[in-house]
Structure formats: structure tokens, C-alpha cells
Amino acid sequence: MIQFENIIKKYNKKTVIDNFSLNIEAGQLVVFIGPSGCGKTTLLKMVNRLIQAVIREDFCEWPGYFHCRPN
């Protein structure tokens, strides 16, 4: 299971993902569809831990995942 609750991602002062929640059960197939620049690649990189997400609420059902608080 992968579960995020209220995550955000900012580059400098620009928010690219804001207040996003995700729940993927084991074995579930998920597809992200959207226009260019809407955050699909950024979201996938956060799921794969290639870039760091900021988690507003300290909750993530993913062993070894880092927990951060926004400033």
C-alpha cells in the first residue's frame, strides 16, 4: 500500500502540487492523466522518492519514507 495525505511540492516559491492525497492498495493499477505541466511526472517522482515531498500531516504508510513539515 502507498498512501499520501495532504502532500505539497514547491519549486522556489511556485507550488506545483498542493494538498494532494493518494491511496493505492497492493496490486492496484493506477494511471495519471492530465495536460502537460499539471504535475504528473513530479507526482511519480515523489512516489518513487526521486524528489522529496512535504507531508502536511505526519502520515505515510510506506516503510522508510521520510517525514517533513513545511516551514
PDB file of N, CA, C and O in Angstrom:
ATOM      1  N   MET A   1       0.837  -1.176   0.000  1.00  0.00           N
ATOM      2  CA  MET A   1       0.000   0.000   0.000  1.00  0.00           C
ATOM      3  C   MET A   1       0.885   1.244   0.000  1.00  0.00           C
ATOM      4  O   MET A   1       1.884   1.317   0.716  1.00  0.00           O
ATOM      5  N   ILE A   2       0.505   2.196  -0.800  1.00  0.00           N
ATOM      6  CA  ILE A   2       1.134   3.518  -0.788  1.00  0.00           C
ATOM      7  C   ILE A   2       0.032   4.522  -0.477  1.00  0.00           C
ATOM      8  O   ILE A   2      -1.011   4.539  -1.131  1.00  0.00           O
ATOM      9  N   GLN A   3       0.272   5.345   0.512  1.00  0.00           N
ATOM     10  CA  GLN A   3      -0.740   6.322   0.892  1.00  0.00           C
ATOM     11  C   GLN A   3      -0.067   7.627   1.285  1.00  0.00           C
ATOM     12  O   GLN A   3       0.813   7.658   2.146  1.00  0.00           O
ATOM     13  N   PHE A   4      -0.496   8.699   0.639  1.00  0.00           N
ATOM     14  CA  PHE A   4      -0.071  10.046   0.989  1.00  0.00           C
ATOM     15  C   PHE A   4      -1.303  10.813   1.435  1.00  0.00           C
ATOM     16  O   PHE A   4      -2.412  10.564   0.962  1.00  0.00           O
ATOM     17  N   GLU A   5      -1.098  11.735   2.340  1.00  0.00           N
ATOM     18  CA  GLU A   5      -2.216  12.570   2.770  1.00  0.00           C
ATOM     19  C   GLU A   5      -1.733  14.013   2.871  1.00  0.00           C
ATOM     20  O   GLU A   5      -0.821  14.324   3.638  1.00  0.00           O
ATOM     21  N   ASN A   6      -2.350  14.877   2.096  1.00  0.00           N
ATOM     22  CA  ASN A   6      -2.081  16.323   2.120  1.00  0.00           C
ATOM     23  C   ASN A   6      -0.617  16.670   1.838  1.00  0.00           C
ATOM     24  O   ASN A   6      -0.006  17.422   2.598  1.00  0.00           O
ATOM     25  N   ILE A   7      -0.049  16.131   0.753  1.00  0.00           N
ATOM     26  CA  ILE A   7       1.331  16.460   0.412  1.00  0.00           C
ATOM     27  C   ILE A   7       1.388  17.702  -0.464  1.00  0.00           C
ATOM     28  O   ILE A   7       0.431  18.032  -1.164  1.00  0.00           O
ATOM     29  N   ILE A   8       2.534  18.387  -0.413  1.00  0.00           N
ATOM     30  CA  ILE A   8       2.761  19.550  -1.269  1.00  0.00           C
ATOM     31  C   ILE A   8       4.157  19.454  -1.853  1.00  0.00           C
ATOM     32  O   ILE A   8       5.031  18.785  -1.302  1.00  0.00           O
ATOM     33  N   LYS A   9       4.356  20.134  -2.979  1.00  0.00           N
ATOM     34  CA  LYS A   9       5.671  20.246  -3.592  1.00  0.00           C
ATOM     35  C   LYS A   9       5.801  21.644  -4.164  1.00  0.00           C
ATOM     36  O   LYS A   9       4.943  22.112  -4.912  1.00  0.00           O
ATOM     37  N   LYS A  10       6.902  22.310  -3.794  1.00  0.00           N
ATOM     38  CA  LYS A  10       7.173  23.653  -4.292  1.00  0.00           C
ATOM     39  C   LYS A  10       8.559  23.681  -4.916  1.00  0.00           C
ATOM     40  O   LYS A  10       9.486  23.038  -4.424  1.00  0.00           O
ATOM     41  N   TYR A  11       8.690  24.423  -5.991  1.00  0.00           N
ATOM     42  CA  TYR A  11       9.983  24.749  -6.583  1.00  0.00           C
ATOM     43  C   TYR A  11      10.161  26.243  -6.402  1.00  0.00           C
ATOM     44  O   TYR A  11       9.430  27.041  -6.989  1.00  0.00           O
ATOM     45  N   ASN A  12      11.143  26.620  -5.582  1.00  0.00           N
ATOM     46  CA  ASN A  12      11.308  28.009  -5.166  1.00  0.00           C
ATOM     47  C   ASN A  12      10.014  28.450  -4.493  1.00  0.00           C
ATOM     48  O   ASN A  12       9.633  27.871  -3.476  1.00  0.00           O
ATOM     49  N   LYS A  13       9.334  29.445  -5.021  1.00  0.00           N
ATOM     50  CA  LYS A  13       8.084  29.897  -4.401  1.00  0.00           C
ATOM     51  C   LYS A  13       6.849  29.406  -5.139  1.00  0.00           C
ATOM     52  O   LYS A  13       5.727  29.704  -4.729  1.00  0.00           O
ATOM     53  N   LYS A  14       7.038  28.652  -6.231  1.00  0.00           N
ATOM     54  CA  LYS A  14       5.906  28.179  -7.033  1.00  0.00           C
ATOM     55  C   LYS A  14       5.434  26.812  -6.533  1.00  0.00           C
ATOM     56  O   LYS A  14       6.207  25.856  -6.492  1.00  0.00           O
ATOM     57  N   THR A  15       4.164  26.733  -6.156  1.00  0.00           N
ATOM     58  CA  THR A  15       3.567  25.475  -5.721  1.00  0.00           C
ATOM     59  C   THR A  15       3.111  24.700  -6.952  1.00  0.00           C
ATOM     60  O   THR A  15       2.300  25.191  -7.736  1.00  0.00           O
ATOM     61  N   VAL A  16       3.636  23.485  -7.117  1.00  0.00           N
ATOM     62  CA  VAL A  16       3.254  22.672  -8.277  1.00  0.00           C
ATOM     63  C   VAL A  16       2.294  21.549  -7.907  1.00  0.00           C
ATOM     64  O   VAL A  16       1.531  21.087  -8.755  1.00  0.00           O
ATOM     65  N   ILE A  17       2.320  21.103  -6.651  1.00  0.00           N
ATOM     66  CA  ILE A  17       1.344  20.146  -6.138  1.00  0.00           C
ATOM     67  C   ILE A  17       0.924  20.643  -4.761  1.00  0.00           C
ATOM     68  O   ILE A  17       1.765  20.902  -3.901  1.00  0.00           O
ATOM     69  N   ASP A  18      -0.378  20.772  -4.561  1.00  0.00           N
ATOM     70  CA  ASP A  18      -0.863  21.349  -3.314  1.00  0.00           C
ATOM     71  C   ASP A  18      -2.003  20.513  -2.748  1.00  0.00           C
ATOM     72  O   ASP A  18      -2.997  20.253  -3.426  1.00  0.00           O
ATOM     73  N   ASN A  19      -1.844  20.097  -1.495  1.00  0.00           N
ATOM     74  CA  ASN A  19      -2.889  19.391  -0.767  1.00  0.00           C
ATOM     75  C   ASN A  19      -3.385  18.154  -1.521  1.00  0.00           C
ATOM     76  O   ASN A  19      -4.587  17.990  -1.729  1.00  0.00           O
ATOM     77  N   PHE A  20      -2.458  17.291  -1.927  1.00  0.00           N
ATOM     78  CA  PHE A  20      -2.777  16.095  -2.709  1.00  0.00           C
ATOM     79  C   PHE A  20      -2.794  14.877  -1.804  1.00  0.00           C
ATOM     80  O   PHE A  20      -1.889  14.685  -0.993  1.00  0.00           O
ATOM     81  N   SER A  21      -3.816  14.060  -1.943  1.00  0.00           N
ATOM     82  CA  SER A  21      -3.913  12.807  -1.195  1.00  0.00           C
ATOM     83  C   SER A  21      -4.020  11.652  -2.182  1.00  0.00           C
ATOM     84  O   SER A  21      -4.617  11.785  -3.250  1.00  0.00           O
ATOM     85  N   LEU A  22      -3.427  10.507  -1.806  1.00  0.00           N
ATOM     86  CA  LEU A  22      -3.360   9.357  -2.704  1.00  0.00           C
ATOM     87  C   LEU A  22      -3.414   8.089  -1.873  1.00  0.00           C
ATOM     88  O   LEU A  22      -2.759   8.000  -0.834  1.00  0.00           O
ATOM     89  N   ASN A  23      -4.181   7.112  -2.314  1.00  0.00           N
ATOM     90  CA  ASN A  23      -4.257   5.822  -1.637  1.00  0.00           C
ATOM     91  C   ASN A  23      -4.237   4.741  -2.709  1.00  0.00           C
ATOM     92  O   ASN A  23      -5.180   4.621  -3.492  1.00  0.00           O
ATOM     93  N   ILE A  24      -3.156   3.947  -2.747  1.00  0.00           N
ATOM     94  CA  ILE A  24      -3.020   2.862  -3.717  1.00  0.00           C
ATOM     95  C   ILE A  24      -2.893   1.561  -2.942  1.00  0.00           C
ATOM     96  O   ILE A  24      -1.940   1.370  -2.186  1.00  0.00           O
ATOM     97  N   GLU A  25      -3.849   0.673  -3.130  1.00  0.00           N
ATOM     98  CA  GLU A  25      -3.828  -0.627  -2.463  1.00  0.00           C
ATOM     99  C   GLU A  25      -2.864  -1.564  -3.201  1.00  0.00           C
ATOM    100  O   GLU A  25      -2.590  -1.377  -4.386  1.00  0.00           O
ATOM    101  N   ALA A  26      -2.362  -2.561  -2.495  1.00  0.00           N
ATOM    102  CA  ALA A  26      -1.459  -3.546  -3.093  1.00  0.00           C
ATOM    103  C   ALA A  26      -2.139  -4.217  -4.290  1.00  0.00           C
ATOM    104  O   ALA A  26      -3.278  -4.672  -4.185  1.00  0.00           O
ATOM    105  N   GLY A  27      -1.443  -4.277  -5.419  1.00  0.00           N
ATOM    106  CA  GLY A  27      -1.974  -4.897  -6.631  1.00  0.00           C
ATOM    107  C   GLY A  27      -2.856  -4.011  -7.479  1.00  0.00           C
ATOM    108  O   GLY A  27      -3.295  -4.429  -8.551  1.00  0.00           O
ATOM    109  N   GLN A  28      -3.125  -2.812  -7.035  1.00  0.00           N
ATOM    110  CA  GLN A  28      -3.998  -1.893  -7.759  1.00  0.00           C
ATOM    111  C   GLN A  28      -3.219  -1.196  -8.873  1.00  0.00           C
ATOM    112  O   GLN A  28      -2.074  -0.792  -8.667  1.00  0.00           O
ATOM    113  N   LEU A  29      -3.825  -1.053 -10.040  1.00  0.00           N
ATOM    114  CA  LEU A  29      -3.235  -0.348 -11.178  1.00  0.00           C
ATOM    115  C   LEU A  29      -3.729   1.088 -11.173  1.00  0.00           C
ATOM    116  O   LEU A  29      -4.934   1.331 -11.100  1.00  0.00           O
ATOM    117  N   VAL A  30      -2.807   2.041 -11.250  1.00  0.00           N
ATOM    118  CA  VAL A  30      -3.159   3.459 -11.213  1.00  0.00           C
ATOM    119  C   VAL A  30      -2.537   4.153 -12.405  1.00  0.00           C
ATOM    120  O   VAL A  30      -1.383   3.897 -12.748  1.00  0.00           O
ATOM    121  N   VAL A  31      -3.305   5.040 -13.042  1.00  0.00           N
ATOM    122  CA  VAL A  31      -2.840   5.815 -14.191  1.00  0.00           C
ATOM    123  C   VAL A  31      -3.097   7.287 -13.911  1.00  0.00           C
ATOM    124  O   VAL A  31      -4.192   7.660 -13.488  1.00  0.00           O
ATOM    125  N   PHE A  32      -2.094   8.124 -14.144  1.00  0.00           N
ATOM    126  CA  PHE A  32      -2.252   9.571 -14.013  1.00  0.00           C
ATOM    127  C   PHE A  32      -2.402  10.163 -15.396  1.00  0.00           C
ATOM    128  O   PHE A  32      -1.544   9.971 -16.258  1.00  0.00           O
ATOM    129  N   ILE A  33      -3.493  10.884 -15.613  1.00  0.00           N
ATOM    130  CA  ILE A  33      -3.786  11.501 -16.911  1.00  0.00           C
ATOM    131  C   ILE A  33      -4.010  12.986 -16.688  1.00  0.00           C
ATOM    132  O   ILE A  33      -4.704  13.383 -15.752  1.00  0.00           O
ATOM    133  N   GLY A  34      -3.417  13.813 -17.556  1.00  0.00           N
ATOM    134  CA  GLY A  34      -3.618  15.247 -17.460  1.00  0.00           C
ATOM    135  C   GLY A  34      -2.794  15.970 -18.498  1.00  0.00           C
ATOM    136  O   GLY A  34      -1.948  15.367 -19.159  1.00  0.00           O
ATOM    137  N   PRO A  35      -3.034  17.249 -18.643  1.00  0.00           N
ATOM    138  CA  PRO A  35      -2.310  18.033 -19.648  1.00  0.00           C
ATOM    139  C   PRO A  35      -0.849  18.248 -19.246  1.00  0.00           C
ATOM    140  O   PRO A  35      -0.458  18.019 -18.101  1.00  0.00           O
ATOM    141  N   SER A  36      -0.079  18.682 -20.197  1.00  0.00           N
ATOM    142  CA  SER A  36       1.335  18.977 -19.962  1.00  0.00           C
ATOM    143  C   SER A  36       1.478  20.026 -18.872  1.00  0.00           C
ATOM    144  O   SER A  36       0.789  21.046 -18.881  1.00  0.00           O
ATOM    145  N   GLY A  37       2.384  19.763 -17.931  1.00  0.00           N
ATOM    146  CA  GLY A  37       2.655  20.726 -16.871  1.00  0.00           C
ATOM    147  C   GLY A  37       1.740  20.656 -15.668  1.00  0.00           C
ATOM    148  O   GLY A  37       1.797  21.536 -14.809  1.00  0.00           O
ATOM    149  N   CYS A  38       0.886  19.626 -15.574  1.00  0.00           N
ATOM    150  CA  CYS A  38      -0.061  19.573 -14.447  1.00  0.00           C
ATOM    151  C   CYS A  38       0.501  18.859 -13.216  1.00  0.00           C
ATOM    152  O   CYS A  38      -0.153  18.844 -12.173  1.00  0.00           O
ATOM    153  N   GLY A  39       1.705  18.262 -13.311  1.00  0.00           N
ATOM    154  CA  GLY A  39       2.332  17.647 -12.148  1.00  0.00           C
ATOM    155  C   GLY A  39       2.409  16.132 -12.149  1.00  0.00           C
ATOM    156  O   GLY A  39       2.751  15.537 -11.127  1.00  0.00           O
ATOM    157  N   LYS A  40       2.096  15.489 -13.276  1.00  0.00           N
ATOM    158  CA  LYS A  40       2.126  14.026 -13.331  1.00  0.00           C
ATOM    159  C   LYS A  40       3.519  13.469 -13.048  1.00  0.00           C
ATOM    160  O   LYS A  40       3.673  12.578 -12.213  1.00  0.00           O
ATOM    161  N   THR A  41       4.515  13.980 -13.726  1.00  0.00           N
ATOM    162  CA  THR A  41       5.886  13.499 -13.535  1.00  0.00           C
ATOM    163  C   THR A  41       6.386  13.823 -12.136  1.00  0.00           C
ATOM    164  O   THR A  41       7.040  12.989 -11.509  1.00  0.00           O
ATOM    165  N   THR A  42       6.096  15.004 -11.639  1.00  0.00           N
ATOM    166  CA  THR A  42       6.502  15.375 -10.287  1.00  0.00           C
ATOM    167  C   THR A  42       5.887  14.417  -9.276  1.00  0.00           C
ATOM    168  O   THR A  42       6.573  13.976  -8.353  1.00  0.00           O
ATOM    169  N   LEU A  43       4.623  14.091  -9.430  1.00  0.00           N
ATOM    170  CA  LEU A  43       3.951  13.173  -8.522  1.00  0.00           C
ATOM    171  C   LEU A  43       4.595  11.787  -8.561  1.00  0.00           C
ATOM    172  O   LEU A  43       4.830  11.189  -7.511  1.00  0.00           O
ATOM    173  N   LEU A  44       4.879  11.273  -9.748  1.00  0.00           N
ATOM    174  CA  LEU A  44       5.511   9.960  -9.859  1.00  0.00           C
ATOM    175  C   LEU A  44       6.910   9.957  -9.247  1.00  0.00           C
ATOM    176  O   LEU A  44       7.323   8.966  -8.646  1.00  0.00           O
ATOM    177  N   LYS A  45       7.632  11.053  -9.398  1.00  0.00           N
ATOM    178  CA  LYS A  45       8.960  11.149  -8.792  1.00  0.00           C
ATOM    179  C   LYS A  45       8.868  11.177  -7.266  1.00  0.00           C
ATOM    180  O   LYS A  45       9.752  10.656  -6.585  1.00  0.00           O
ATOM    181  N   MET A  46       7.823  11.771  -6.731  1.00  0.00           N
ATOM    182  CA  MET A  46       7.634  11.767  -5.279  1.00  0.00           C
ATOM    183  C   MET A  46       7.285  10.366  -4.786  1.00  0.00           C
ATOM    184  O   MET A  46       7.774   9.949  -3.736  1.00  0.00           O
ATOM    185  N   VAL A  47       6.459   9.638  -5.513  1.00  0.00           N
ATOM    186  CA  VAL A  47       6.103   8.270  -5.134  1.00  0.00           C
ATOM    187  C   VAL A  47       7.347   7.384  -5.127  1.00  0.00           C
ATOM    188  O   VAL A  47       7.506   6.536  -4.249  1.00  0.00           O
ATOM    189  N   ASN A  48       8.230   7.583  -6.113  1.00  0.00           N
ATOM    190  CA  ASN A  48       9.457   6.785  -6.213  1.00  0.00           C
ATOM    191  C   ASN A  48      10.605   7.342  -5.375  1.00  0.00           C
ATOM    192  O   ASN A  48      11.710   6.799  -5.397  1.00  0.00           O
ATOM    193  N   ARG A  49      10.351   8.417  -4.642  1.00  0.00           N
ATOM    194  CA  ARG A  49      11.333   9.067  -3.772  1.00  0.00           C
ATOM    195  C   ARG A  49      12.542   9.604  -4.541  1.00  0.00           C
ATOM    196  O   ARG A  49      13.650   9.655  -4.007  1.00  0.00           O
ATOM    197  N   LEU A  50      12.324  10.000  -5.786  1.00  0.00           N
ATOM    198  CA  LEU A  50      13.379  10.657  -6.547  1.00  0.00           C
ATOM    199  C   LEU A  50      13.463  12.137  -6.192  1.00  0.00           C
ATOM    200  O   LEU A  50      14.524  12.750  -6.313  1.00  0.00           O
ATOM    201  N   ILE A  51      12.352  12.704  -5.758  1.00  0.00           N
ATOM    202  CA  ILE A  51      12.325  14.058  -5.212  1.00  0.00           C
ATOM    203  C   ILE A  51      11.536  14.016  -3.907  1.00  0.00           C
ATOM    204  O   ILE A  51      10.715  13.123  -3.691  1.00  0.00           O
ATOM    205  N   GLN A  52      11.791  14.971  -3.060  1.00  0.00           N
ATOM    206  CA  GLN A  52      11.195  14.988  -1.728  1.00  0.00           C
ATOM    207  C   GLN A  52       9.862  15.720  -1.718  1.00  0.00           C
ATOM    208  O   GLN A  52       9.739  16.835  -2.225  1.00  0.00           O
ATOM    209  N   ALA A  53       8.876  15.069  -1.132  1.00  0.00           N
ATOM    210  CA  ALA A  53       7.574  15.696  -0.916  1.00  0.00           C
ATOM    211  C   ALA A  53       7.541  16.253   0.492  1.00  0.00           C
ATOM    212  O   ALA A  53       8.246  15.768   1.377  1.00  0.00           O
ATOM    213  N   VAL A  54       6.732  17.258   0.695  1.00  0.00           N
ATOM    214  CA  VAL A  54       6.478  17.763   2.036  1.00  0.00           C
ATOM    215  C   VAL A  54       5.116  17.252   2.449  1.00  0.00           C
ATOM    216  O   VAL A  54       4.125  17.447   1.746  1.00  0.00           O
ATOM    217  N   ILE A  55       5.075  16.599   3.593  1.00  0.00           N
ATOM    218  CA  ILE A  55       3.845  15.999   4.074  1.00  0.00           C
ATOM    219  C   ILE A  55       3.273  16.894   5.163  1.00  0.00           C
ATOM    220  O   ILE A  55       3.900  17.090   6.204  1.00  0.00           O
ATOM    221  N   ARG A  56       2.100  17.430   4.929  1.00  0.00           N
ATOM    222  CA  ARG A  56       1.489  18.339   5.904  1.00  0.00           C
ATOM    223  C   ARG A  56       1.104  17.608   7.178  1.00  0.00           C
ATOM    224  O   ARG A  56       1.297  18.132   8.275  1.00  0.00           O
ATOM    225  N   GLU A  57       0.568  16.417   7.048  1.00  0.00           N
ATOM    226  CA  GLU A  57       0.226  15.621   8.221  1.00  0.00           C
ATOM    227  C   GLU A  57       1.187  14.459   8.272  1.00  0.00           C
ATOM    228  O   GLU A  57       1.448  13.822   7.252  1.00  0.00           O
ATOM    229  N   ASP A  58       1.707  14.182   9.425  1.00  0.00           N
ATOM    230  CA  ASP A  58       2.738  13.165   9.589  1.00  0.00           C
ATOM    231  C   ASP A  58       2.139  11.768   9.451  1.00  0.00           C
ATOM    232  O   ASP A  58       1.997  11.044  10.436  1.00  0.00           O
ATOM    233  N   PHE A  59       1.789  11.397   8.216  1.00  0.00           N
ATOM    234  CA  PHE A  59       1.176  10.104   7.963  1.00  0.00           C
ATOM    235  C   PHE A  59       1.591   9.609   6.596  1.00  0.00           C
ATOM    236  O   PHE A  59       1.354  10.277   5.589  1.00  0.00           O
ATOM    237  N   CYS A  60       2.198   8.464   6.557  1.00  0.00           N
ATOM    238  CA  CYS A  60       2.514   7.830   5.282  1.00  0.00           C
ATOM    239  C   CYS A  60       2.725   6.351   5.540  1.00  0.00           C
ATOM    240  O   CYS A  60       3.627   5.986   6.295  1.00  0.00           O
ATOM    241  N   GLU A  61       1.934   5.507   4.948  1.00  0.00           N
ATOM    242  CA  GLU A  61       2.044   4.068   5.142  1.00  0.00           C
ATOM    243  C   GLU A  61       3.080   3.504   4.167  1.00  0.00           C
ATOM    244  O   GLU A  61       2.747   2.734   3.267  1.00  0.00           O
ATOM    245  N   TRP A  62       4.326   3.895   4.360  1.00  0.00           N
ATOM    246  CA  TRP A  62       5.361   3.424   3.461  1.00  0.00           C
ATOM    247  C   TRP A  62       6.637   3.285   4.267  1.00  0.00           C
ATOM    248  O   TRP A  62       7.232   4.296   4.641  1.00  0.00           O
ATOM    249  N   PRO A  63       7.079   2.066   4.548  1.00  0.00           N
ATOM    250  CA  PRO A  63       8.256   1.873   5.391  1.00  0.00           C
ATOM    251  C   PRO A  63       9.473   2.617   4.857  1.00  0.00           C
ATOM    252  O   PRO A  63       9.779   2.541   3.667  1.00  0.00           O
ATOM    253  N   GLY A  64      10.158   3.328   5.727  1.00  0.00           N
ATOM    254  CA  GLY A  64      11.375   4.031   5.347  1.00  0.00           C
ATOM    255  C   GLY A  64      11.150   5.377   4.707  1.00  0.00           C
ATOM    256  O   GLY A  64      12.118   6.045   4.345  1.00  0.00           O
ATOM    257  N   TYR A  65       9.904   5.804   4.553  1.00  0.00           N
ATOM    258  CA  TYR A  65       9.645   7.092   3.920  1.00  0.00           C
ATOM    259  C   TYR A  65       9.977   8.218   4.893  1.00  0.00           C
ATOM    260  O   TYR A  65       9.734   8.102   6.094  1.00  0.00           O
ATOM    261  N   PHE A  66      10.525   9.294   4.374  1.00  0.00           N
ATOM    262  CA  PHE A  66      10.896  10.431   5.215  1.00  0.00           C
ATOM    263  C   PHE A  66       9.674  11.279   5.533  1.00  0.00           C
ATOM    264  O   PHE A  66       8.742  11.352   4.732  1.00  0.00           O
ATOM    265  N   HIS A  67       9.672  11.907   6.674  1.00  0.00           N
ATOM    266  CA  HIS A  67       8.576  12.781   7.077  1.00  0.00           C
ATOM    267  C   HIS A  67       9.124  14.193   7.227  1.00  0.00           C
ATOM    268  O   HIS A  67      10.145  14.400   7.882  1.00  0.00           O
ATOM    269  N   CYS A  68       8.465  15.137   6.638  1.00  0.00           N
ATOM    270  CA  CYS A  68       8.895  16.538   6.688  1.00  0.00           C
ATOM    271  C   CYS A  68       7.709  17.394   7.088  1.00  0.00           C
ATOM    272  O   CYS A  68       6.554  17.001   6.927  1.00  0.00           O
ATOM    273  N   ARG A  69       8.006  18.526   7.592  1.00  0.00           N
ATOM    274  CA  ARG A  69       6.986  19.525   7.900  1.00  0.00           C
ATOM    275  C   ARG A  69       7.315  20.782   7.111  1.00  0.00           C
ATOM    276  O   ARG A  69       8.482  21.159   7.009  1.00  0.00           O
ATOM    277  N   PRO A  70       6.292  21.443   6.544  1.00  0.00           N
ATOM    278  CA  PRO A  70       6.555  22.700   5.852  1.00  0.00           C
ATOM    279  C   PRO A  70       6.942  23.800   6.842  1.00  0.00           C
ATOM    280  O   PRO A  70       6.614  23.729   8.026  1.00  0.00           O
ATOM    281  N   ASN A  71       7.628  24.797   6.347  1.00  0.00           N
ATOM    282  CA  ASN A  71       8.008  25.932   7.190  1.00  0.00           C
ATOM    283  C   ASN A  71       6.809  26.765   7.574  1.00  0.00           C
ATOM    284  O   ASN A  71       6.950  27.761   8.283  1.00  0.00           O
TER     285      ASN A  71
END
